[in-house]
């Protein structure tokens, strides 16, 4: 993950609402990279968006009736035409929740929850940083770590 590059653009005279631009490099894994950045920059919360290219990605759909993710793995050159999500915390650990739409060479698409993604060329990510710590907590109804917005 040492290859990840980032820069912070301040919004006014205070850090609330900062924007962080991130560039991931070939071989970087998206969740691990963003979690490393959250620790390094002490990001309390962020809205995440991105575009780029991957050659390995596992997308999933959560099936509420079974309380499990149905995963589909792709190992081919793909464009991430849209990635969006949140960065928060689960206890002392950064927690990323990301979804994406990817496109193949023939322009067909697939989308879902990103379980894992490996960058092939670059992944350009924008984080809009919040000033409040965003927490996730286990939800007994679904068995997921959901946003705690009380």
C-alpha positions as CSV (number, residue, x, y, z in Angstrom):
1,X,0.0,0.0,0.0
2,X,3.0,2.3,0.1
3,X,2.4,3.4,-3.5
4,X,-1.0,5.1,-2.7
5,X,-0.8,8.8,-3.2
6,X,-3.1,11.4,-1.7
7,X,-3.5,15.1,-1.1
8,X,-5.9,17.1,1.1
9,X,-7.6,20.3,0.0
10,X,-8.8,22.4,2.9
11,X,-12.3,23.8,2.9
12,X,-12.1,27.3,4.5
13,X,-10.1,27.8,7.7
14,X,-11.1,24.6,9.4
15,X,-10.8,20.9,8.5
16,X,-14.5,20.2,8.4
17,X,-15.5,19.4,4.9
18,X,-12.0,18.8,3.6
19,X,-11.6,17.0,0.3
20,X,-9.0,14.3,-0.1
21,X,-7.9,13.2,-3.5
22,X,-6.5,9.7,-3.7
23,X,-4.7,7.8,-6.5
24,X,-4.3,4.0,-6.2
25,X,-1.8,2.1,-8.2
26,X,-1.6,-1.3,-9.8
27,X,-1.9,-4.1,-7.2
28,X,-3.5,-1.8,-4.6
29,X,-6.7,-3.2,-2.9
30,X,-9.3,-0.6,-2.5
31,X,-10.7,-1.4,1.0
32,X,-7.3,-1.9,2.6
33,X,-6.0,1.3,1.0
34,X,-8.9,3.5,2.2
35,X,-8.7,2.0,5.7
36,X,-5.0,2.8,5.8
37,X,-5.7,6.3,4.7
38,X,-8.4,6.7,7.4
39,X,-5.8,5.8,10.1
40,X,-3.1,7.9,8.6
41,X,-5.2,11.1,8.1
42,X,-7.5,10.4,11.1
43,X,-10.6,10.7,9.0
44,X,-13.7,10.6,11.3
45,X,-16.1,10.0,8.3
46,X,-16.2,10.5,4.6
47,X,-18.4,10.1,1.5
48,X,-16.4,8.2,-1.1
49,X,-16.6,8.3,-4.9
50,X,-14.2,7.0,-7.6
51,X,-13.5,5.9,-11.1
52,X,-10.7,3.8,-12.6
53,X,-9.7,0.3,-13.6
54,X,-9.5,-3.1,-12.0
55,X,-8.6,-6.5,-13.1
56,X,-9.9,-8.4,-10.1
57,X,-13.1,-7.6,-8.3
58,X,-15.7,-9.4,-6.2
59,X,-19.2,-7.9,-6.3
60,X,-22.0,-9.0,-4.2
61,X,-25.7,-8.8,-3.4
62,X,-26.9,-9.1,0.1
63,X,-29.8,-11.6,0.4
64,X,-31.9,-10.7,3.5
65,X,-33.7,-14.1,3.6
66,X,-30.4,-15.9,4.2
67,X,-28.5,-13.1,5.7
68,X,-25.5,-13.7,3.4
69,X,-23.8,-12.1,0.4
70,X,-24.1,-13.7,-3.0
71,X,-20.7,-13.1,-4.5
72,X,-19.6,-12.9,-8.2
73,X,-15.9,-12.8,-8.9
74,X,-14.5,-11.1,-12.0
75,X,-10.9,-11.6,-13.2
76,X,-10.7,-9.5,-16.4
77,X,-9.9,-5.9,-17.3
78,X,-12.8,-3.7,-16.2
79,X,-13.5,0.0,-15.9
80,X,-15.0,1.2,-12.7
81,X,-17.5,3.6,-14.2
82,X,-18.9,4.6,-10.8
83,X,-17.9,3.8,-7.2
84,X,-19.6,5.3,-4.2
85,X,-19.8,4.6,-0.5
86,X,-18.9,5.7,3.0
87,X,-16.0,5.5,5.3
88,X,-16.6,5.2,9.0
89,X,-15.5,3.2,12.0
90,X,-16.4,-0.1,13.6
91,X,-14.9,0.2,17.1
92,X,-11.2,1.1,16.6
93,X,-11.1,-0.1,13.0
94,X,-11.9,1.9,9.9
95,X,-14.9,0.5,8.0
96,X,-15.5,1.0,4.3
97,X,-18.8,0.4,2.6
98,X,-18.5,0.6,-1.2
99,X,-20.6,-0.2,-4.2
100,X,-19.6,-0.1,-7.9
101,X,-20.7,-0.4,-11.4
102,X,-18.0,-1.9,-13.7
103,X,-17.9,-2.1,-17.5
104,X,-16.4,-4.7,-19.8
105,X,-14.8,-4.0,-23.2
106,X,-18.1,-4.6,-24.9
107,X,-19.7,-2.0,-22.6
108,X,-21.9,-4.5,-20.7
109,X,-22.0,-3.7,-17.0
110,X,-22.2,-5.4,-13.6
111,X,-22.7,-3.8,-10.2
112,X,-23.0,-4.5,-6.5
113,X,-21.3,-4.3,-3.1
114,X,-17.5,-4.4,-3.4
115,X,-16.1,-7.2,-1.3
116,X,-12.6,-6.9,-2.8
117,X,-11.1,-5.0,-5.7
118,X,-7.5,-4.9,-7.1
119,X,-6.4,-1.9,-9.2
120,X,-5.0,-2.7,-12.6
121,X,-4.0,0.8,-13.9
122,X,-5.3,3.5,-11.5
123,X,-8.2,4.3,-9.3
124,X,-9.0,7.9,-8.7
125,X,-10.9,8.5,-5.5
126,X,-12.4,11.6,-3.9
127,X,-13.3,11.7,-0.2
128,X,-15.5,14.4,1.2
129,X,-14.5,14.4,4.9
130,X,-17.0,14.9,7.6
131,X,-16.2,16.4,11.1
132,X,-18.3,13.8,13.0
133,X,-17.2,10.2,13.6
134,X,-19.4,7.9,11.7
135,X,-19.9,4.6,13.6
136,X,-21.1,1.2,12.5
137,X,-22.7,-1.3,14.9
138,X,-24.0,-4.8,14.5
139,X,-27.7,-5.0,13.5
140,X,-29.3,-8.2,14.9
141,X,-32.1,-8.2,12.3
142,X,-29.7,-8.6,9.4
143,X,-26.3,-9.6,10.9
144,X,-24.7,-6.6,9.2
145,X,-22.7,-3.7,10.7
146,X,-25.0,-0.8,9.8
147,X,-24.7,3.0,10.4
148,X,-25.5,4.1,13.9
149,X,-27.1,7.5,13.4
150,X,-28.7,8.0,16.8
